Amino acid sequence: MKNTLKRLGALLIAAIMMIAMCVPVMADQKAGPVTTAEPTTTPLFNQNSENEPKNYPTKDDKATITVNGFVDDQVNADNVYAYQIVKALYNQNGQTGFSGYIAMVDVIDVDNPVPVTPLFDAEDNPIYPNSTQIAALAENNNILSSSKNPGQYKMTKGTVGDDGKVAFTAEVPVGEYLILAKSKDQETIYNPMVVSVYYTVDENGNEVVATKPISADEWWGLATIDAYVKTSTPTVEKEIVDNSRHNPASDSGKHGDDHAIGDKVDFKITSMIPSYSAMFENTDGVNTINKPIVYNITDTMEAGLSYDSATGVTVKVGSTEFTPAAGTSEVVKNDNDSLAFTYNVVKDDDNKVIGYKLVFAQDFILAHDNETVTVTYKAKITDAATCNYNANENTVDVEYTIDHTYTETDEGEPNNTTHQEDTTYHYTFEIDGDVLGGEKTVDIDGDGTYDEYEHKTHELVKMDENGDETAGDKVDTVDGTTATKTLQNPLAGAVFELTRTDEKKGNPAEVYYAMSDATGHFAASAEKYKGNDINGFKGLDAGTYTLKEVKAPEKYSLNKTEYEIVIAAEYYDEATDDHDKGELESYTITITNKSVTPNVTNTTTHIATYDHGTITTVVDGRTTVDQETGEETFTLYQASTYIKNTKLTDLPSTGGMGSYLFTIIGVAVMAIVAGSYFRSRAKKA
């Protein structure tokens, strides 16, 4: 095997040297033509040159090699190296007089050097080496070891252009060089490149590659072939394609939207299979890796979303579509009956299905490099959905191999892979709930302590006709919200019905019930109303609703006022360091008294501030508009809409006279009148 590799490498490098060609490892037959720079030459000279005293090539001849096209933000500037794989030979004591090239396939074997022989086809065209041959060189320890190969050069970063691209250069002796680079962002795959510095001679007025000793009377010079880096950086994007309520057109709507419990949502994932050179392949050759290439797509969702495993996924690679059958796992075959990928459902610690995972086969990855992968599937908003700013997240993770060297973590997982993710954010809303969804404990008012009350929205308050609400000290900064409030005469036991009334209502229209508690606020209850669960006003989609009281507290009259409630939401269109695209920026709840008097609109606006995805501040402001006078009143702290009940007239307790006296007198008067009437009729008779 060793001798075979030597011969293979020698022929390979000879071919490269003869054609003065740069070949990225990735560019095999199916990869199309290789992009290289035009040769750069020095002026020809000989022993009679007046401008150049040197008349023989020497071992000190050098030229600058260049690799173009690195993206500055991606490349590790301290880890771009040129490794010599072919060097020039000289006649006189190995110092002067070029005599040919020697391959450094096994540089430690200095006693048996391997000469380079030109390799041409029947039509005298150079035979291009393939990616597998160069891959063997890129994995050869003798080439990469500084103790065995003195021809190693760290390349220098140039000036970054306006397009963010940068070139790396190195001044090196005559020979062929393998260029290897590392990623700085741990997302980019760099395939090896080859550059050349070689001798040329003037042959009948044409400059050609010098493949034999150069005589003193020949015109000769140096030429270089530079390289353009070829990389592969997979991307992944997750989009909300549609939900049962609406199809968002804005870019933010593709990554964040709102739903009602029970809504169905369609998702689409778009990714790309990376392009790998033969250096990454799992083959049986010397110095090759013994683990396969990894390209996996894992999609999981939080408890508020339920993956429709019965429907499963549709996977499209290029123009080929795959539809794994519903179930826990399936091996999916390609058209030629080879393995394409394995489909598995993902479960949580409670054995609940929370998503799926696609594990692509290595041969399939290599055969479909740079092809687009789309995955579509469905999910449903569940009763476990969180509310307001507490998002229900759905995250896709794409794992792929980034380095051909393979080692394992303590858990046996590969550590030569990297990950890219994309997340969609799904919100439901709650009236009279927790602005942070009950999951976070942020000191919103900035007083140094967490007060549970400051997270409550309290858009609605139930109280009797003498009820009122007294606010504490108002916070005047834009970052503040509500101080503690004191309710006067709150009423418990009133049942309210909330009905979706706009054109986007479900079928049938959503109807929700809540009951006022001892604090006068609206909440869920273990009781039922006419067979309906009283679950509270949570799990709502943005839209228009009608609110009315359907059951008054005991001993109170029913409040027949109807209210129109409108919920609206805004989402971030672009990602920043502080927030992701699709996260909820603000939401408003507008409550309008639909009766003629009074006619007042209360609009509560909640605006969140994020810090790398964590909510740090929520500003609650309310604008009250008196529609009779047009007067607007804005308060920074959260105010409430008061819904009052009038107490019924008290009946007397047992044993008291009260209204019974009037009843007795009335009956006696009627009896006297009736008696007089009958006595009068008797006398006439």
C-alpha positions as CSV (number, residue, x, y, z in Angstrom):
1,M,0.0,0.0,0.0
2,K,2.8,2.4,0.9
3,N,4.6,1.9,-2.5
4,T,1.3,2.2,-4.3
5,L,0.5,5.5,-2.5
6,K,4.0,6.8,-3.4
7,R,3.5,6.0,-7.1
8,L,0.0,7.4,-7.1
9,G,1.1,10.6,-5.4
10,A,4.1,11.0,-7.7
11,L,2.1,10.7,-10.8
12,L,-0.6,13.0,-9.3
13,I,1.8,15.7,-8.4
14,A,3.5,15.5,-11.7
15,A,0.3,16.0,-13.5
16,I,-0.5,19.1,-11.4
17,M,3.0,20.5,-11.9
18,M,2.9,19.9,-15.6
19,I,-0.3,21.7,-16.2
20,A,0.4,24.4,-13.6
21,M,-3.1,24.0,-12.3
22,C,-4.8,24.7,-9.0
23,V,-7.4,22.0,-8.2
24,P,-9.7,22.4,-5.2
25,V,-10.2,18.9,-3.7
26,M,-14.0,19.2,-4.1
27,A,-13.8,19.6,-7.8
28,D,-14.1,16.1,-9.2
29,Q,-15.8,15.2,-12.4
30,K,-19.3,16.1,-11.3
31,A,-18.3,19.4,-9.7
32,G,-17.7,21.1,-13.1
33,P,-14.8,23.2,-14.3
34,V,-12.2,24.4,-11.7
35,T,-11.8,28.1,-11.2
36,T,-8.2,29.2,-11.1
37,A,-6.2,32.3,-11.7
38,E,-4.3,33.1,-14.8
39,P,-0.6,32.2,-14.6
40,T,1.6,34.9,-13.3
41,T,5.1,34.9,-14.8
42,T,8.5,36.6,-14.3
43,P,10.4,38.0,-17.2
44,L,12.5,35.4,-19.0
45,F,16.3,35.6,-18.7
46,N,19.5,33.7,-19.5
47,Q,23.2,34.0,-19.2
48,N,23.3,36.9,-21.5
49,S,20.6,38.9,-19.7
50,E,21.9,42.4,-18.9
51,N,19.2,43.0,-16.3
52,E,19.6,39.7,-14.4
53,P,23.1,38.6,-13.4
54,K,21.9,35.1,-12.4
55,N,22.0,32.7,-15.4
56,Y,21.0,29.4,-13.7
57,P,18.0,28.5,-11.6
58,T,18.9,28.0,-8.0
59,K,17.3,26.6,-4.8
60,D,16.7,30.2,-3.7
61,D,14.2,30.9,-6.5
62,K,10.9,31.9,-4.9
63,A,7.6,33.4,-5.9
64,T,4.4,34.5,-4.1
65,I,1.5,32.1,-4.0
66,T,-2.0,33.5,-3.4
67,V,-5.3,32.0,-2.4
68,N,-8.2,34.3,-3.1
69,G,-11.8,34.5,-2.0
70,F,-11.7,33.9,1.7
71,V,-14.6,35.5,3.6
72,D,-13.0,37.5,6.4
73,D,-15.7,36.6,9.0
74,Q,-15.4,32.9,8.3
75,V,-11.7,32.1,8.0
76,N,-9.3,31.5,11.0
77,A,-6.5,33.9,10.0
78,D,-4.0,32.0,12.1
79,N,-4.7,28.7,10.5
80,V,-4.1,28.9,6.7
81,Y,-1.0,26.9,5.8
82,A,0.8,25.8,2.6
83,Y,2.3,22.3,2.7
84,Q,4.9,21.5,0.0
85,I,4.1,18.2,-1.9
86,V,6.5,18.6,-4.8
87,K,9.9,20.3,-4.8
88,A,12.4,21.2,-7.5
89,L,15.8,19.3,-7.9
90,Y,19.0,21.0,-8.8
91,N,22.2,19.7,-10.4
92,Q,25.3,21.1,-8.8
93,N,25.3,19.9,-5.2
94,G,21.6,20.4,-5.1
95,Q,22.1,24.2,-5.3
96,T,22.0,25.4,-8.9
97,G,20.9,24.1,-12.3
98,F,17.3,22.9,-12.3
99,S,17.0,19.2,-13.3
100,G,13.4,18.3,-12.6
101,Y,10.9,17.7,-9.8
102,I,10.5,15.2,-7.0
103,A,7.3,14.3,-5.2
104,M,7.3,14.5,-1.4
105,V,4.7,11.8,-1.0
106,D,6.9,10.2,1.6
107,V,9.5,12.8,2.5
108,I,11.0,10.7,5.3
109,D,12.2,8.2,2.7
110,V,15.1,10.3,1.5
111,D,17.1,7.4,0.4
112,N,14.6,6.4,-2.2
113,P,13.2,9.6,-3.7
114,V,10.4,9.3,-6.2
115,P,11.1,11.2,-9.4
116,V,8.2,12.9,-11.2
117,T,7.3,11.7,-14.6
118,P,5.0,13.7,-17.0
119,L,1.6,12.2,-17.4
120,F,-0.3,12.8,-20.7
121,D,-3.1,11.2,-22.6
122,A,-3.0,9.9,-26.1
123,E,-3.6,13.5,-27.5
124,D,-0.9,15.0,-25.3
125,N,-3.4,16.6,-23.0
126,P,-2.5,16.6,-19.3
127,I,-4.5,14.1,-17.2
128,Y,-6.2,15.9,-14.3
129,P,-6.0,14.3,-10.9
130,N,-9.2,13.5,-9.1
131,S,-10.3,14.5,-5.7
132,T,-9.6,11.1,-4.1
133,Q,-5.9,11.3,-5.0
134,I,-5.5,14.8,-3.5
135,A,-7.5,13.7,-0.5
136,A,-4.9,11.0,0.2
137,L,-2.2,13.7,0.2
138,A,-4.2,15.9,2.5
139,E,-4.3,13.1,5.1
140,N,-0.7,12.0,4.7
141,N,1.0,12.6,8.1
142,N,4.4,13.0,6.5
143,I,3.1,16.0,4.5
144,L,1.4,17.6,7.5
145,S,4.1,17.0,10.1
146,S,6.5,19.9,10.5
147,S,9.3,17.5,11.7
148,K,9.1,15.4,8.5
149,N,8.2,18.1,6.0
150,P,10.2,21.3,6.3
151,G,8.2,22.8,3.5
152,Q,5.4,24.3,5.6
153,Y,4.5,28.0,5.3
154,K,2.0,30.0,7.3
155,M,0.1,32.2,4.9
156,T,-0.4,35.9,5.6
157,K,-3.7,37.6,5.5
158,G,-4.1,40.5,3.1
159,T,-6.3,43.6,3.1
160,V,-10.1,42.9,3.4
161,G,-12.0,44.2,0.4
162,D,-15.3,46.1,0.3
163,D,-17.0,42.8,-0.3
164,G,-15.6,41.3,2.9
165,K,-13.3,39.0,0.9
166,V,-9.6,38.6,1.6
167,A,-6.6,36.8,0.0
168,F,-3.8,34.9,1.8
169,T,-0.2,34.9,0.4
170,A,3.1,33.2,1.1
171,E,6.5,33.5,-0.6
172,V,7.7,29.9,-1.2
173,P,10.3,28.0,-3.2
174,V,9.6,26.3,-6.5
175,G,7.2,23.4,-6.0
176,E,3.6,22.3,-5.5
177,Y,1.7,23.2,-2.4
178,L,-1.4,21.9,-0.6
179,I,-3.4,24.7,1.0
180,L,-5.5,23.8,4.1
181,A,-7.6,26.3,6.1
182,K,-9.7,26.2,9.2
183,S,-13.0,27.9,9.9
184,K,-13.3,30.7,12.5
185,D,-17.1,30.6,12.7
186,Q,-17.2,26.8,13.0
187,E,-19.8,26.7,10.3
188,T,-17.8,26.7,7.1
189,I,-16.2,23.7,5.4
190,Y,-12.9,24.4,3.6
191,N,-11.9,21.9,1.0
192,P,-8.1,21.6,0.2
193,M,-6.5,23.6,-2.6
194,V,-3.3,23.2,-4.6
195,V,-1.1,26.0,-5.9
196,S,2.0,25.9,-8.1
197,V,5.4,27.7,-8.5
198,Y,7.2,26.3,-11.5
199,Y,9.9,26.9,-14.1
200,T,9.0,28.0,-17.6
201,V,11.2,28.1,-20.8
202,D,10.8,29.9,-24.1
203,E,10.1,27.4,-26.8
204,N,9.6,29.0,-30.2
205,G,8.3,32.2,-28.7
206,N,5.9,30.4,-26.3
207,E,6.4,30.1,-22.6
208,V,5.9,26.4,-21.6
209,V,6.5,24.4,-18.4
210,A,10.1,23.3,-17.9
211,T,10.1,19.6,-17.3
212,K,13.8,18.9,-17.9
213,P,17.1,20.5,-17.1
214,I,17.4,24.1,-18.2
215,S,20.6,24.8,-20.2
216,A,22.6,28.0,-19.9
217,D,21.5,29.3,-23.3
218,E,17.8,29.0,-22.7
219,W,15.5,31.8,-21.7
220,W,13.7,30.8,-18.6
221,G,11.5,32.2,-15.8
222,L,9.1,31.4,-12.9
223,A,5.4,31.2,-13.1
224,T,2.6,30.7,-10.4
225,I,-0.9,29.5,-10.5
226,D,-3.0,30.9,-7.6
227,A,-6.2,29.4,-6.2
228,Y,-9.7,30.5,-5.3
229,V,-11.1,29.0,-2.1
230,K,-14.1,26.8,-2.4
231,T,-16.2,26.4,0.7
232,S,-19.4,24.9,1.7
233,T,-21.6,26.5,4.5
234,P,-25.0,24.9,5.0
235,T,-27.8,27.1,5.9
236,V,-31.1,26.4,7.6
237,E,-34.3,28.5,7.7
238,K,-37.6,27.5,9.4
239,E,-40.8,29.2,8.2
240,I,-44.4,29.3,9.2
241,V,-46.1,28.6,5.9
242,D,-49.7,28.8,7.1
243,N,-51.9,28.4,10.1
244,S,-55.6,27.9,10.3
245,R,-56.2,31.6,11.0
246,H,-54.2,33.4,8.4
247,N,-51.1,33.3,6.2
248,P,-48.7,36.0,7.4
249,A,-47.1,37.9,4.5
250,S,-44.5,39.8,6.4
251,D,-41.0,38.4,7.0
252,S,-41.6,38.5,10.7
253,G,-44.8,36.5,10.2
254,K,-42.7,33.7,8.8
255,H,-40.9,33.3,12.2
256,G,-43.4,34.5,14.7
257,D,-47.2,34.7,14.9
258,D,-50.1,34.2,17.3
259,H,-52.7,31.4,17.5
260,A,-55.7,30.2,19.5
261,I,-55.5,26.8,21.2
262,G,-56.5,24.2,18.7
263,D,-55.0,26.0,15.6
264,K,-53.1,24.0,13.2
265,V,-49.8,25.3,11.8
266,D,-47.8,24.3,8.6
267,F,-44.0,24.6,8.7
268,K,-41.3,24.5,6.1
269,I,-37.6,23.9,6.6
270,T,-35.1,24.8,3.9
271,S,-31.5,23.7,4.2
272,M,-28.6,22.6,2.0
273,I,-26.5,19.4,1.9
274,P,-22.9,20.3,2.4
275,S,-20.3,19.6,-0.3
276,Y,-17.4,17.4,0.9
277,S,-14.2,16.3,-0.8
278,A,-13.0,12.8,-0.9
279,M,-10.9,13.6,2.2
280,F,-14.1,13.3,4.2
281,E,-15.2,10.0,2.8
282,N,-15.4,6.8,4.9
283,T,-13.1,4.6,2.8
284,D,-10.6,1.8,3.4
285,G,-7.4,3.6,2.4
286,V,-4.4,4.6,4.5
287,N,-4.9,7.6,6.8
288,T,-8.6,8.0,6.0
289,I,-11.2,8.5,8.6
290,N,-13.2,5.6,9.9
291,K,-16.5,7.4,10.7
292,P,-19.1,8.6,8.3
293,I,-20.0,12.2,7.4
294,V,-22.8,13.6,9.5
295,Y,-25.8,15.6,8.1
296,N,-28.8,15.4,10.4
297,I,-32.0,17.5,10.7
298,T,-33.7,17.5,14.1
299,D,-36.9,19.4,14.7
300,T,-38.4,19.7,18.2
301,M,-41.1,21.8,19.8
302,E,-42.1,22.9,23.3
303,A,-45.2,21.6,25.2
304,G,-47.5,24.3,23.6
305,L,-47.0,22.7,20.2
306,S,-47.9,19.1,19.3
307,Y,-46.1,17.5,16.3
308,D,-48.5,15.6,14.0
309,S,-46.6,12.3,13.9
310,A,-49.6,10.6,12.3
311,T,-49.0,12.8,9.2
312,G,-45.3,12.8,9.5
313,V,-43.0,14.8,7.1
314,T,-42.5,15.3,3.4
315,V,-38.8,15.6,2.5
316,K,-37.7,17.0,-0.9
317,V,-34.0,16.7,-1.9
318,G,-33.5,18.6,-5.2
319,S,-36.4,17.3,-7.4
320,T,-36.9,14.0,-5.5
321,E,-39.6,13.8,-2.9
322,F,-39.8,11.4,0.0
323,T,-42.8,10.7,2.2
324,P,-41.9,8.5,5.2
325,A,-44.8,6.5,6.5
326,A,-46.3,7.5,9.8
327,G,-44.7,5.7,12.7
328,T,-41.8,5.8,15.1
329,S,-39.1,5.2,12.5
330,E,-38.5,4.3,8.9
331,V,-35.6,3.6,6.6
332,V,-36.1,5.6,3.5
333,K,-34.6,4.4,0.2
334,N,-33.5,6.3,-2.8
335,D,-34.6,5.5,-6.4
336,N,-31.7,3.0,-6.8
337,D,-32.7,1.2,-3.6
338,S,-29.8,2.7,-1.6
339,L,-30.3,4.3,1.8
340,A,-31.3,8.0,1.6
341,F,-32.0,8.7,5.3
342,T,-33.6,7.4,8.4
343,Y,-36.7,9.0,9.9
344,N,-37.3,8.8,13.6
345,V,-39.7,10.5,16.0
346,V,-38.1,12.3,19.0
347,K,-39.6,11.8,22.5
348,D,-39.1,13.7,25.7
349,D,-38.4,12.2,29.1
350,D,-42.1,11.4,29.6
351,N,-42.1,9.5,26.3
352,K,-44.2,12.1,24.6
353,V,-43.5,12.7,20.9
354,I,-42.1,16.3,20.5
355,G,-40.6,16.1,16.9
356,Y,-38.6,14.1,14.5
357,K,-35.0,13.5,13.3
358,L,-33.7,12.8,9.8
359,V,-30.3,11.1,9.6
360,F,-28.9,11.2,6.1
361,A,-26.7,8.4,4.8
362,Q,-23.1,9.3,3.8
363,D,-23.3,8.0,0.2
364,F,-26.5,10.0,-0.3
365,I,-24.8,13.2,1.1
366,L,-21.9,12.8,-1.3
367,A,-24.2,12.2,-4.2
368,H,-26.4,15.2,-3.5
369,D,-23.9,17.9,-2.4
370,N,-25.1,21.5,-2.5
371,E,-28.6,20.3,-3.2
372,T,-31.5,22.0,-1.4
373,V,-33.5,20.1,1.2
374,T,-37.0,21.1,2.1
375,V,-39.0,19.5,4.9
376,T,-42.7,20.2,5.5
377,Y,-45.0,19.1,8.3
378,K,-47.9,20.1,10.6
379,A,-48.3,20.9,14.3
380,K,-51.1,22.0,16.5
381,I,-51.4,24.5,19.4
382,T,-52.3,22.6,22.6
383,D,-53.9,23.4,25.9
384,A,-50.4,23.6,27.4
385,A,-49.6,26.7,25.3
386,T,-48.1,29.5,27.3
387,C,-49.4,33.1,27.0
388,N,-48.4,36.6,26.3
389,Y,-44.6,37.1,26.1
390,N,-43.8,33.5,27.1
391,A,-43.4,32.1,23.5
392,N,-44.0,28.5,22.5
393,E,-40.9,27.8,20.5
394,N,-40.2,25.4,17.6
395,T,-36.5,24.9,16.8
396,V,-34.8,23.0,14.0
397,D,-31.2,21.9,14.4
398,V,-28.9,21.0,11.5
399,E,-25.8,19.1,12.5
400,Y,-23.0,18.5,9.9
401,T,-19.4,17.5,9.7
402,I,-17.0,20.4,9.5
403,D,-13.6,18.7,9.9
404,H,-12.3,15.4,8.3
405,T,-10.5,14.4,11.5
406,Y,-12.7,12.4,13.9
407,T,-12.6,12.2,17.6
408,E,-15.4,11.5,20.1
409,T,-16.7,13.2,23.3
410,D,-17.0,11.4,26.6
411,E,-20.5,10.5,25.6
412,G,-19.4,8.9,22.3
413,E,-20.7,11.7,20.1
414,P,-18.6,13.2,17.2
415,N,-16.9,16.4,18.1
416,N,-15.9,17.3,14.5
417,T,-19.4,18.5,13.8
418,T,-21.1,21.8,14.2
419,H,-24.7,23.0,14.4
420,Q,-27.0,25.6,12.9
421,E,-30.4,26.4,14.3
422,D,-33.5,28.4,13.5
423,T,-36.5,29.0,15.7
424,T,-40.1,30.1,15.2
425,Y,-42.0,31.8,18.0
426,H,-45.7,31.1,18.6
427,Y,-47.8,33.2,21.0
428,T,-51.2,33.0,22.5
429,F,-52.7,35.8,24.6
430,E,-54.5,36.0,27.9
431,I,-56.8,38.8,29.2
432,D,-56.3,39.6,32.8
433,G,-53.3,37.3,33.0
434,D,-49.5,37.4,33.5
435,V,-47.7,39.6,31.0
436,L,-44.7,37.2,31.1
437,G,-46.9,34.1,30.9
438,G,-46.2,33.1,34.5
439,E,-42.8,31.6,33.7
440,K,-40.5,34.4,34.3
441,T,-39.7,36.5,37.4
442,V,-38.3,39.8,36.0
443,D,-38.1,42.9,38.2
444,I,-40.0,44.9,35.7
445,D,-40.5,48.1,37.8
446,G,-36.9,48.1,38.8
447,D,-37.3,48.4,42.5
448,G,-34.8,45.6,43.2
449,T,-37.4,43.0,44.2
450,Y,-39.8,40.8,42.3
451,D,-43.4,41.5,43.0
452,E,-45.8,39.0,41.6
453,Y,-48.4,41.7,41.1
454,E,-46.3,43.7,38.6
455,H,-46.6,40.9,36.1
456,K,-50.4,41.0,36.0
457,T,-52.1,42.7,33.2
458,H,-55.5,43.3,35.0
459,E,-57.4,44.7,32.0
460,L,-60.6,43.9,33.7
461,V,-61.8,44.3,37.3
462,K,-65.1,43.2,38.8
463,M,-66.6,45.2,41.7
464,D,-69.8,46.5,43.2
465,E,-71.4,49.9,42.5
466,N,-69.2,51.5,45.2
467,G,-66.0,49.8,44.1
468,D,-62.9,51.6,43.2
469,E,-59.1,51.0,42.7
470,T,-56.4,53.0,44.4
471,A,-53.0,53.0,42.7
472,G,-49.8,53.3,44.6
473,D,-46.9,55.6,43.7
474,K,-46.8,56.0,39.9
475,V,-43.5,55.1,38.2
476,D,-42.5,58.0,36.0
477,T,-39.7,56.4,34.0
478,V,-40.3,54.8,30.7
479,D,-39.0,51.5,32.0
480,G,-41.5,51.4,34.9
481,T,-45.0,49.9,35.2
482,T,-47.4,49.6,38.1
483,A,-46.9,50.0,41.8
484,T,-49.2,48.0,44.2
485,K,-52.9,48.8,43.9
486,T,-55.6,48.5,46.4
487,L,-59.1,47.3,45.3
488,Q,-62.2,48.5,47.0
489,N,-65.3,46.2,47.1
490,P,-64.2,43.5,44.6
491,L,-66.8,41.0,43.6
492,A,-66.4,37.2,43.2
493,G,-68.6,34.8,41.4
494,A,-69.6,36.7,38.2
495,V,-69.3,34.5,35.1
496,F,-68.3,36.2,31.8
497,E,-68.5,34.9,28.2
498,L,-65.9,36.0,25.6
499,T,-66.8,35.2,21.9
500,R,-64.6,35.6,18.8
501,T,-66.7,37.8,16.4
502,D,-64.4,38.9,13.5
503,E,-64.1,37.3,10.1
504,K,-61.3,35.1,11.3
505,K,-63.3,33.3,13.9
506,G,-63.1,29.5,14.1
507,N,-65.9,27.2,13.1
508,P,-67.7,27.2,15.5
509,A,-66.6,30.6,16.9
510,E,-64.4,30.3,19.9
511,V,-66.2,30.9,23.2
512,Y,-64.4,31.3,26.5
513,Y,-65.6,31.6,30.1
514,A,-64.0,33.2,33.1
515,M,-65.2,33.8,36.7
516,S,-64.3,36.7,38.9
517,D,-62.4,35.7,42.0
518,A,-62.1,37.3,45.5
519,T,-59.8,40.0,44.2
520,G,-62.2,41.0,41.5
521,H,-60.0,39.7,38.7
522,F,-60.9,37.1,36.0
523,A,-59.7,33.6,36.4
524,A,-60.4,29.9,35.7
525,S,-62.7,28.0,38.0
526,A,-63.4,24.4,38.9
527,E,-67.1,25.2,38.4
528,K,-69.0,25.0,35.1
529,Y,-71.4,27.3,33.4
530,K,-74.3,25.5,31.6
531,G,-72.0,22.6,31.0
532,N,-69.1,24.7,29.8
533,D,-65.7,24.7,31.4
534,I,-64.6,28.0,33.0
535,N,-61.0,28.0,31.8
536,G,-60.3,31.7,31.9
537,F,-59.6,34.1,29.0
538,K,-56.3,32.4,27.9
539,G,-55.0,30.8,24.7
540,L,-56.4,33.6,22.5
541,D,-55.5,34.5,19.0
542,A,-55.2,38.2,18.0
543,G,-58.5,39.4,16.8
544,T,-61.9,40.9,17.8
545,Y,-64.1,39.5,20.6
546,T,-67.3,40.4,22.4
547,L,-67.4,40.3,26.2
548,K,-70.6,40.1,28.3
549,E,-71.6,39.0,31.8
550,V,-73.8,35.9,31.7
551,K,-74.2,35.2,35.5
552,A,-74.1,37.9,38.2
553,P,-72.8,37.3,41.7
554,E,-75.4,36.2,44.2
555,K,-77.7,39.1,45.4
556,Y,-76.5,41.3,42.5
557,S,-78.2,42.4,39.4
558,L,-76.7,41.3,36.0
559,N,-74.6,43.9,34.3
560,K,-75.9,43.9,30.7
561,T,-73.1,46.1,29.2
562,E,-71.3,44.5,26.3
563,Y,-67.6,45.2,25.5
564,E,-65.7,44.9,22.3
565,I,-62.1,43.6,22.9
566,V,-59.5,43.8,20.2
567,I,-56.1,42.1,20.6
568,A,-53.3,43.1,18.2
569,A,-49.6,42.1,18.0
570,E,-46.4,43.3,16.4
571,Y,-43.3,41.2,15.8
572,Y,-39.6,41.9,15.2
573,D,-38.9,41.9,11.4
574,E,-35.1,41.5,11.8
575,A,-32.8,39.8,14.3
576,T,-30.4,41.8,16.4
577,D,-28.0,40.9,19.3
578,D,-31.0,41.6,21.6
579,H,-33.8,39.7,19.9
580,D,-34.6,37.2,17.2
581,K,-36.7,37.7,14.2
582,G,-40.2,36.8,14.9
583,E,-40.1,37.4,18.7
584,L,-43.1,39.4,20.0
585,E,-42.3,43.1,20.2
586,S,-45.5,44.5,21.6
587,Y,-49.2,43.6,22.0
588,T,-52.2,45.8,22.7
589,I,-55.6,45.0,24.2
590,T,-58.3,47.5,23.4
591,I,-61.6,47.4,25.4
592,T,-64.6,49.4,24.2
593,N,-67.8,49.9,26.1
594,K,-70.4,49.2,23.4
595,S,-73.3,50.8,25.4
596,V,-74.4,54.3,24.5
597,T,-73.4,55.8,27.9
598,P,-70.7,55.7,28.9
599,N,-68.8,55.2,25.6
600,V,-65.1,54.8,26.6
601,T,-62.2,53.0,24.9
602,N,-59.3,51.7,27.0
603,T,-56.1,50.6,25.1
604,T,-53.4,48.8,27.1
605,T,-50.1,48.4,25.3
606,H,-47.3,46.1,26.5
607,I,-43.8,46.6,25.0
608,A,-41.0,44.2,25.8
609,T,-37.3,44.8,25.9
610,Y,-35.0,41.9,25.3
611,D,-31.4,41.1,26.1
612,H,-30.2,38.2,23.9
613,G,-33.7,36.7,24.0
614,T,-34.3,37.3,27.7
615,I,-37.0,39.7,28.6
616,T,-35.6,42.4,30.9
617,T,-38.3,45.1,30.8
618,V,-42.0,45.4,29.9
619,V,-43.5,48.8,29.7
620,D,-47.3,49.0,30.4
621,G,-49.0,52.1,29.2
622,R,-52.7,52.8,28.8
623,T,-54.5,55.4,26.7
624,T,-58.1,56.1,27.7
625,V,-60.2,57.9,25.1
626,D,-63.6,59.5,26.1
627,Q,-65.4,59.2,22.8
628,E,-68.0,61.9,23.8
629,T,-65.4,64.6,24.4
630,G,-62.5,63.1,22.4
631,E,-60.2,63.6,25.4
632,E,-57.3,61.2,25.7
633,T,-55.7,60.2,28.9
634,F,-52.4,58.3,29.0
635,T,-51.0,56.6,32.1
636,L,-47.7,54.8,32.2
637,Y,-48.9,52.3,34.7
638,Q,-51.5,49.7,34.0
639,A,-55.1,50.7,34.6
640,S,-58.2,48.6,34.4
641,T,-61.8,48.6,33.0
642,Y,-64.2,48.4,35.9
643,I,-67.3,46.3,35.5
644,K,-69.7,47.0,38.3
645,N,-72.8,45.3,39.6
646,T,-75.7,46.8,41.6
647,K,-76.9,45.1,44.7
648,L,-80.5,43.8,44.7
649,T,-83.0,45.2,47.3
650,D,-82.6,43.2,50.5
651,L,-85.6,41.1,51.5
652,P,-86.3,41.0,55.3
653,S,-84.9,38.2,57.4
654,T,-87.3,35.6,58.9
655,G,-89.5,37.0,61.7
656,G,-89.2,40.7,60.7
657,M,-92.3,42.8,59.6
658,G,-90.8,44.7,56.7
659,S,-93.0,44.5,53.6
660,Y,-95.2,41.9,55.2
661,L,-97.2,44.7,57.1
662,F,-98.1,46.3,53.8
663,T,-99.2,43.0,52.4
664,I,-101.5,42.3,55.4
665,I,-103.0,45.8,55.2
666,G,-103.6,45.4,51.5
667,V,-105.3,42.0,51.9
668,A,-107.5,43.4,54.8
669,V,-108.6,46.4,52.6
670,M,-109.5,44.1,49.8
671,A,-111.5,41.9,52.2
672,I,-113.5,44.9,53.6
673,V,-114.3,46.1,50.1
674,A,-115.4,42.7,49.0
675,G,-117.6,42.3,52.1
676,S,-119.3,45.6,51.5
677,Y,-120.0,44.7,47.9
678,F,-121.7,41.4,48.8
679,R,-123.8,43.1,51.7
680,S,-125.0,45.7,49.3
681,R,-126.1,43.1,46.7
682,A,-127.9,41.2,49.5
683,K,-130.0,44.3,50.6
684,K,-131.0,45.0,47.1
685,A,-132.1,41.4,46.7
